[in-house]
Amino acid sequence: MASDDLGSPDIPAFASVKPGEVFTVQCVDWTGAQIGNNDNSDDIKNVDLTKIHNLSGPVAIEGAEPGDCLVVDILDVRPFDKMPWGYTGIFELENGGGLFAREFNSRAAKAIWDFHGVYASSRHIPGVRFAGVSHPGLIGTAPSAELLATWNTREGALIDAHGPSVPPVAFPPEPTGAYVGQDVSDEIREKVAREGARTVPPREHGGNCDIKNLSKGSRCYFPVYIKGANLSVGDLHFSQGDAGIITFSCSIIKGGVEKFSMKQPMFLPSPVDPLYSAKLVFEGISVDVHGDGKQYNMDATVAFKQATLNAITYLMKLGYTREQAYLLLSAAPVESHVGAIVDSPNACVTMALPLGIFDFDILPREEGLTTRNFGQCAIRSDGVV
């Protein structure tokens, strides 16, 4: 049961469950299985982004009404037995992009991660092994027609204000590749394709939040906008893009939106978390020290990017390529925190890299760092990076 359904209230529930009932949902990876376990990144380069984020659901919870709070307990998340691997990808500037798409003029690259219980390692990024817990990147309830119209209006205005941009500032409804996955009327199918919000960003209902602490043992609180709530899930993560099985149990708090003044979801983090106490922390401020030196005013995104670039350039001193370092930080259990956003003009954000995930010492030494040869991750078959 798959559909691009967190973005439309018009797709009927595929199944319904009673509060307290335990149920499992199977999920394809977020590209719809377009990425293979191989040693080149041509599949990343050529990925069809009109076919992404196919979700499993919707599942109606009996008794849920608009204004209620849907309580979702994540009981388990695991990969398919026949697919114990995932991948992390860098997408092309002109086809998906990413955090550093412009800075790196991004070209497709990827790393395949093999799972061994709670651990992941990659033939494409040697010298690293880390523990993690799988989590849904995308989960939430369906919007009401009014909320959907609000999304499309405000995001459409953002697109109009910026004009054509690479990567895009937002993604409008896209009929091409819209997938309902159910036997509905042509009228409903066309309406969903025409109006349904793309599931790329997070919004008030949850959506594509990519919160790694939303794993087994987590409890999530979602506002309900339509009868049945219509819970959907997908885009499972361990390394980044994984397929697998997630187990839920749900309950309802009547009138929870008003009781808790809910504008967006809340959650209790998983009690299962990799323990890496020793970390090397990189600081970033809202000055583009890796670029043109421009001063920004209290821009936490700039500060985060600078902290990440500081970590990437450090990893390159150890012998990793820029692509390997970028992919590693996208998959490993790093921690980023806002240190200060009150001291004009510089916001301060940190990026913490666990020492224990490496099988060698990465700490600064008086004699400098030892540069090793870690090869390269999977890149395009034409060799372009």
Secondary structure, DSSP 8 states (H G I E B T S, - for coil): -EESGGG-S-S--SEEE-TT-EEEEEE--TTSS---SSS--HHHHT--GGG---EEEEEEETT--TT-EEEEEEEEEEE-TT--EEEEEE-BTTBB--TTHHHHT---EEEEEEEETTEEE-TTSTTBEEE---EEEEEE----HHHHHHHHHHHHHHHHHH-S-SS-S------TT----S---HHHHHHHHHH---SSSEETTEEE---TT-STT-EEEEE--STT--EEEEEEESSSBB-EEEEEEEEEETTHHHHTT-SS-EEE--S-------EEEEEEESB-TTTT--B-SS-HHHHHHHHHHHHHHHHHHHT--HHHHHHHHHHS--EEEEEESSSTT--EEEEEEEGGGBSS--S--TT----------EE-TT---
